[in-house]
Amino acid sequence: MLFWCFAVGSVVTAYLVFRTDSMVRAAFWLLASFVGVGAILVMLAAEFLGMVLILMMAGEMLIMAVVMVMYMMNPAGLNPMFMVHQHRFAVGAGVVSFVGLSVVALTVDFPDQPVDPAIDATAELGFELLGDSMLVFQTAGVALLATMIGAIALASRNGRFGTADEGSQEPSLEIEELESP
């Protein structure tokens, strides 16, 4: 029953991505859809892939929403806008893709090769996906976090050099000597 709740929830929220008129809301509906798919993967004993999907999509969608709020021409990307172009082609491509994937899923005899229980499949998958590049991913993650914190600090009302309402001024580069008592 839980599987069907996540499945229907993922499809409904994916549908809402295209029905909303806000890029920010679309990002959060897409995040909800991916969380549902990740939960299904966790239920199907693919814990590593499910959690990676949830964590990566959460980070990606939040960054996308922040960027849209910062750079879109309409305030915060929340004003109504028309986001779908070439409606007939988009609907046709979606229907053809759905039918094609459904035919494959229902007619192909997928191989059944269970993994030896003595093997830690999650660790093996992690090594296969990341290999020797774990340090690169962690360094990139820290760099992205620092970039987001810096962007938020610079975009805040106070800015880098004081409150924007009062006319902020860059501090002097000369060191002032303190008088001793």
ZADO-1210 file (C-alpha; in nm, 4 decimals, padded with zeros to 6 digits):
<atoms>
<atom x="00.0000" y="00.0000" z="00.0000" code="MET" pos="1"/>
<atom x="00.2872" y="00.2372" z="00.0827" code="LEU" pos="2"/>
<atom x="00.4427" y="00.1683" z="-00.2578" code="PHE" pos="3"/>
<atom x="00.1248" y="00.2787" z="-00.4349" code="TRP" pos="4"/>
<atom x="00.1000" y="00.5922" z="-00.2192" code="CYS" pos="5"/>
<atom x="00.4545" y="00.6940" z="-00.3150" code="PHE" pos="6"/>
<atom x="00.3965" y="00.5981" z="-00.6797" code="ALA" pos="7"/>
<atom x="00.0728" y="00.7951" z="-00.7143" code="VAL" pos="8"/>
<atom x="00.2226" y="01.0854" z="-00.5180" code="GLY" pos="9"/>
<atom x="00.5250" y="01.0951" z="-00.7494" code="SER" pos="10"/>
<atom x="00.3085" y="01.0964" z="-01.0610" code="VAL" pos="11"/>
<atom x="00.0731" y="01.3626" z="-00.9236" code="VAL" pos="12"/>
<atom x="00.3551" y="01.5932" z="-00.8153" code="THR" pos="13"/>
<atom x="00.5315" y="01.5394" z="-01.1492" code="ALA" pos="14"/>
<atom x="00.2077" y="01.6437" z="-01.3204" code="TYR" pos="15"/>
<atom x="00.1891" y="01.9538" z="-01.0992" code="LEU" pos="16"/>
<atom x="00.5363" y="02.0566" z="-01.2176" code="VAL" pos="17"/>
<atom x="00.3800" y="02.1350" z="-01.5551" code="PHE" pos="18"/>
<atom x="00.0565" y="02.2780" z="-01.4187" code="ARG" pos="19"/>
<atom x="00.2048" y="02.5454" z="-01.1937" code="THR" pos="20"/>
<atom x="00.2822" y="02.8913" z="-01.3274" code="ASP" pos="21"/>
<atom x="00.5865" y="02.9508" z="-01.1073" code="SER" pos="22"/>
<atom x="00.9395" y="02.8222" z="-01.1651" code="MET" pos="23"/>
<atom x="01.0065" y="02.8096" z="-00.7905" code="VAL" pos="24"/>
<atom x="00.6922" y="02.6100" z="-00.7201" code="ARG" pos="25"/>
<atom x="00.7771" y="02.3811" z="-01.0122" code="ALA" pos="26"/>
<atom x="01.1177" y="02.3142" z="-00.8556" code="ALA" pos="27"/>
<atom x="00.9572" y="02.2123" z="-00.5262" code="PHE" pos="28"/>
<atom x="00.6933" y="01.9937" z="-00.6972" code="TRP" pos="29"/>
<atom x="00.9753" y="01.8223" z="-00.8859" code="LEU" pos="30"/>
<atom x="01.1610" y="01.7726" z="-00.5579" code="LEU" pos="31"/>
<atom x="00.8497" y="01.6107" z="-00.4092" code="ALA" pos="32"/>
<atom x="00.8258" y="01.3780" z="-00.7089" code="SER" pos="33"/>
<atom x="01.1908" y="01.2731" z="-00.6745" code="PHE" pos="34"/>
<atom x="01.1486" y="01.2168" z="-00.2999" code="VAL" pos="35"/>
<atom x="00.8621" y="00.9781" z="-00.3782" code="GLY" pos="36"/>
<atom x="01.0751" y="00.7897" z="-00.6311" code="VAL" pos="37"/>
<atom x="01.3628" y="00.7770" z="-00.3808" code="GLY" pos="38"/>
<atom x="01.1282" y="00.6380" z="-00.1163" code="ALA" pos="39"/>
<atom x="01.0185" y="00.3676" z="-00.3607" code="ILE" pos="40"/>
<atom x="01.3837" y="00.2757" z="-00.4200" code="LEU" pos="41"/>
<atom x="01.4389" y="00.2519" z="-00.0448" code="VAL" pos="42"/>
<atom x="01.1338" y="00.0262" z="-00.0146" code="MET" pos="43"/>
<atom x="01.2718" y="-00.1954" z="-00.2922" code="LEU" pos="44"/>
<atom x="01.5914" y="-00.2498" z="-00.0876" code="ALA" pos="45"/>
<atom x="01.8005" y="-00.0095" z="-00.2964" code="ALA" pos="46"/>
<atom x="01.8685" y="00.2105" z="00.0053" code="GLU" pos="47"/>
<atom x="02.1869" y="00.3656" z="-00.1293" code="PHE" pos="48"/>
<atom x="02.0344" y="00.4696" z="-00.4618" code="LEU" pos="49"/>
<atom x="01.7164" y="00.5929" z="-00.2960" code="GLY" pos="50"/>
<atom x="01.8999" y="00.8104" z="-00.0454" code="MET" pos="51"/>
<atom x="02.1448" y="00.9398" z="-00.3074" code="VAL" pos="52"/>
<atom x="01.8511" y="01.0346" z="-00.5292" code="LEU" pos="53"/>
<atom x="01.6721" y="01.2128" z="-00.2452" code="ILE" pos="54"/>
<atom x="01.9812" y="01.3971" z="-00.1208" code="LEU" pos="55"/>
<atom x="02.1085" y="01.4969" z="-00.4653" code="MET" pos="56"/>
<atom x="01.7695" y="01.6147" z="-00.5872" code="MET" pos="57"/>
<atom x="01.7018" y="01.8035" z="-00.2641" code="ALA" pos="58"/>
<atom x="02.0287" y="01.9916" z="-00.3031" code="GLY" pos="59"/>
<atom x="01.9797" y="02.0491" z="-00.6739" code="GLU" pos="60"/>
<atom x="01.6208" y="02.1715" z="-00.6482" code="MET" pos="61"/>
<atom x="01.6982" y="02.4020" z="-00.3553" code="LEU" pos="62"/>
<atom x="01.9939" y="02.5538" z="-00.5405" code="ILE" pos="63"/>
<atom x="01.7759" y="02.5922" z="-00.8501" code="MET" pos="64"/>
<atom x="01.5036" y="02.7673" z="-00.6473" code="ALA" pos="65"/>
<atom x="01.7570" y="03.0035" z="-00.4848" code="VAL" pos="66"/>
<atom x="01.9111" y="03.0882" z="-00.8238" code="VAL" pos="67"/>
<atom x="01.5668" y="03.1539" z="-00.9721" code="MET" pos="68"/>
<atom x="01.4769" y="03.3823" z="-00.6823" code="VAL" pos="69"/>
<atom x="01.8044" y="03.5733" z="-00.7256" code="MET" pos="70"/>
<atom x="01.8160" y="03.6074" z="-01.1047" code="TYR" pos="71"/>
<atom x="01.4656" y="03.5916" z="-01.2492" code="MET" pos="72"/>
<atom x="01.3156" y="03.9101" z="-01.3827" code="MET" pos="73"/>
<atom x="00.9891" y="03.8717" z="-01.1932" code="ASN" pos="74"/>
<atom x="01.0221" y="03.8953" z="-00.8148" code="PRO" pos="75"/>
<atom x="01.1221" y="03.5618" z="-00.6665" code="ALA" pos="76"/>
<atom x="00.9926" y="03.3796" z="-00.9728" code="GLY" pos="77"/>
<atom x="00.6522" y="03.3689" z="-00.8070" code="LEU" pos="78"/>
<atom x="00.4559" y="03.5853" z="-01.0499" code="ASN" pos="79"/>
<atom x="00.2436" y="03.3824" z="-01.2909" code="PRO" pos="80"/>
<atom x="00.4152" y="03.2937" z="-01.6146" code="MET" pos="81"/>
<atom x="00.3575" y="03.0638" z="-01.9093" code="PHE" pos="82"/>
<atom x="00.6114" y="02.7818" z="-01.8853" code="MET" pos="83"/>
<atom x="00.5133" y="02.5257" z="-02.1487" code="VAL" pos="84"/>
<atom x="00.5909" y="02.5773" z="-02.5146" code="HIS" pos="85"/>
<atom x="00.4830" y="02.3648" z="-02.8107" code="GLN" pos="86"/>
<atom x="00.1932" y="02.2053" z="-02.6211" code="HIS" pos="87"/>
<atom x="00.0891" y="01.9495" z="-02.8812" code="ARG" pos="88"/>
<atom x="00.4438" y="01.8267" z="-02.9388" code="PHE" pos="89"/>
<atom x="00.5086" y="01.8059" z="-02.5630" code="ALA" pos="90"/>
<atom x="00.1892" y="01.6081" z="-02.4988" code="VAL" pos="91"/>
<atom x="00.2585" y="01.3801" z="-02.7945" code="GLY" pos="92"/>
<atom x="00.6177" y="01.3162" z="-02.6856" code="ALA" pos="93"/>
<atom x="00.4999" y="01.2424" z="-02.3316" code="GLY" pos="94"/>
<atom x="00.2325" y="00.9965" z="-02.4463" code="VAL" pos="95"/>
<atom x="00.4701" y="00.8203" z="-02.6877" code="VAL" pos="96"/>
<atom x="00.7390" y="00.7945" z="-02.4163" code="SER" pos="97"/>
<atom x="00.4917" y="00.6598" z="-02.1616" code="PHE" pos="98"/>
<atom x="00.3511" y="00.4004" z="-02.4019" code="VAL" pos="99"/>
<atom x="00.7001" y="00.2945" z="-02.5143" code="GLY" pos="100"/>
<atom x="00.8301" y="00.2542" z="-02.1596" code="LEU" pos="101"/>
<atom x="00.5116" y="00.0726" z="-02.0549" code="SER" pos="102"/>
<atom x="00.5458" y="-00.1743" z="-02.3437" code="VAL" pos="103"/>
<atom x="00.9078" y="-00.2426" z="-02.2482" code="VAL" pos="104"/>
<atom x="00.8219" y="-00.2827" z="-01.8798" code="ALA" pos="105"/>
<atom x="00.5348" y="-00.5214" z="-01.9480" code="LEU" pos="106"/>
<atom x="00.6797" y="-00.7344" z="-02.2278" code="THR" pos="107"/>
<atom x="01.0529" y="-00.7712" z="-02.1593" code="VAL" pos="108"/>
<atom x="01.1687" y="-01.0616" z="-01.9462" code="ASP" pos="109"/>
<atom x="01.4225" y="-00.8942" z="-01.7198" code="PHE" pos="110"/>
<atom x="01.7046" y="-01.1132" z="-01.5839" code="PRO" pos="111"/>
<atom x="01.6876" y="-01.2297" z="-01.2246" code="ASP" pos="112"/>
<atom x="02.0368" y="-01.2597" z="-01.0803" code="GLN" pos="113"/>
<atom x="02.0259" y="-01.2197" z="-00.7027" code="PRO" pos="114"/>
<atom x="02.3379" y="-01.0876" z="-00.5316" code="VAL" pos="115"/>
<atom x="02.5249" y="-01.3148" z="-00.2948" code="ASP" pos="116"/>
<atom x="02.4123" y="-01.2170" z="00.0595" code="PRO" pos="117"/>
<atom x="02.7753" y="-01.2200" z="00.1754" code="ALA" pos="118"/>
<atom x="02.8539" y="-00.9215" z="-00.0505" code="ILE" pos="119"/>
<atom x="02.7769" y="-00.5724" z="00.0803" code="ASP" pos="120"/>
<atom x="02.5961" y="-00.4454" z="-00.2291" code="ALA" pos="121"/>
<atom x="02.5711" y="-00.0878" z="-00.1021" code="THR" pos="122"/>
<atom x="02.9474" y="-00.0562" z="-00.0455" code="ALA" pos="123"/>
<atom x="03.0229" y="-00.2202" z="-00.3805" code="GLU" pos="124"/>
<atom x="02.7858" y="00.0165" z="-00.5590" code="LEU" pos="125"/>
<atom x="02.9429" y="00.3153" z="-00.3829" code="GLY" pos="126"/>
<atom x="03.2912" y="00.2121" z="-00.4905" code="PHE" pos="127"/>
<atom x="03.1672" y="00.1469" z="-00.8447" code="GLU" pos="128"/>
<atom x="02.9981" y="00.4862" z="-00.8730" code="LEU" pos="129"/>
<atom x="03.2591" y="00.7002" z="-00.6984" code="LEU" pos="130"/>
<atom x="03.5784" y="00.4966" z="-00.7179" code="GLY" pos="131"/>
<atom x="03.8800" y="00.7115" z="-00.6439" code="ASP" pos="132"/>
<atom x="03.6907" y="01.0382" z="-00.6866" code="SER" pos="133"/>
<atom x="03.5266" y="01.0603" z="-00.3418" code="MET" pos="134"/>
<atom x="03.7633" y="01.3436" z="-00.2426" code="LEU" pos="135"/>
<atom x="03.6670" y="01.5361" z="-00.5562" code="VAL" pos="136"/>
<atom x="03.2955" y="01.5070" z="-00.4735" code="PHE" pos="137"/>
<atom x="03.3469" y="01.6131" z="-00.1123" code="GLN" pos="138"/>
<atom x="03.5658" y="01.9080" z="-00.2161" code="THR" pos="139"/>
<atom x="03.3078" y="02.0167" z="-00.4732" code="ALA" pos="140"/>
<atom x="03.0360" y="01.9893" z="-00.2078" code="GLY" pos="141"/>
<atom x="03.2262" y="02.2144" z="00.0342" code="VAL" pos="142"/>
<atom x="03.2997" y="02.4622" z="-00.2468" code="ALA" pos="143"/>
<atom x="02.9299" y="02.4744" z="-00.3432" code="LEU" pos="144"/>
<atom x="02.8280" y="02.5238" z="00.0203" code="LEU" pos="145"/>
<atom x="03.0768" y="02.8100" z="00.0603" code="ALA" pos="146"/>
<atom x="02.9488" y="02.9646" z="-00.2631" code="THR" pos="147"/>
<atom x="02.5869" y="02.9467" z="-00.1452" code="MET" pos="148"/>
<atom x="02.6723" y="03.0997" z="00.1928" code="ILE" pos="149"/>
<atom x="02.8674" y="03.3782" z="00.0205" code="GLY" pos="150"/>
<atom x="02.5859" y="03.4477" z="-00.2259" code="ALA" pos="151"/>
<atom x="02.3317" y="03.4687" z="00.0550" code="ILE" pos="152"/>
<atom x="02.5595" y="03.6981" z="00.2581" code="ALA" pos="153"/>
<atom x="02.6133" y="03.9300" z="-00.0390" code="LEU" pos="154"/>
<atom x="02.2464" y="03.9314" z="-00.1396" code="ALA" pos="155"/>
<atom x="02.1131" y="04.0000" z="00.2098" code="SER" pos="156"/>
<atom x="01.9664" y="04.3358" z="00.3047" code="ARG" pos="157"/>
<atom x="02.2746" y="04.4272" z="00.5055" code="ASN" pos="158"/>
<atom x="02.5104" y="04.3413" z="00.2214" code="GLY" pos="159"/>
<atom x="02.8817" y="04.3191" z="00.2688" code="ARG" pos="160"/>
<atom x="02.9455" y="04.6783" z="00.3781" code="PHE" pos="161"/>
<atom x="02.6360" y="04.7714" z="00.5798" code="GLY" pos="162"/>
<atom x="02.2660" y="04.8365" z="00.5370" code="THR" pos="163"/>
<atom x="02.1716" y="04.9178" z="00.1779" code="ALA" pos="164"/>
<atom x="01.9031" y="05.1666" z="00.2885" code="ASP" pos="165"/>
<atom x="02.1587" y="05.3933" z="00.4559" code="GLU" pos="166"/>
<atom x="02.4111" y="05.3964" z="00.1728" code="GLY" pos="167"/>
<atom x="02.6733" y="05.1387" z="00.2469" code="SER" pos="168"/>
<atom x="03.0382" y="05.2354" z="00.2251" code="GLN" pos="169"/>
<atom x="03.3416" y="05.0189" z="00.1761" code="GLU" pos="170"/>
<atom x="03.5619" y="05.0209" z="00.4871" code="PRO" pos="171"/>
<atom x="03.8928" y="05.2023" z="00.4789" code="SER" pos="172"/>
<atom x="04.1998" y="05.0018" z="00.3850" code="LEU" pos="173"/>
<atom x="04.4201" y="05.1889" z="00.6298" code="GLU" pos="174"/>
<atom x="04.4595" y="05.0581" z="00.9827" code="ILE" pos="175"/>
<atom x="04.3584" y="05.3055" z="01.2468" code="GLU" pos="176"/>
<atom x="04.5703" y="05.3098" z="01.5593" code="GLU" pos="177"/>
<atom x="04.3854" y="05.2777" z="01.8865" code="LEU" pos="178"/>
<atom x="04.4705" y="05.5243" z="02.1588" code="GLU" pos="179"/>
<atom x="04.5929" y="05.3625" z="02.4785" code="SER" pos="180"/>
<atom x="04.4281" y="05.4780" z="02.8061" code="PRO" pos="181"/>
</atoms>
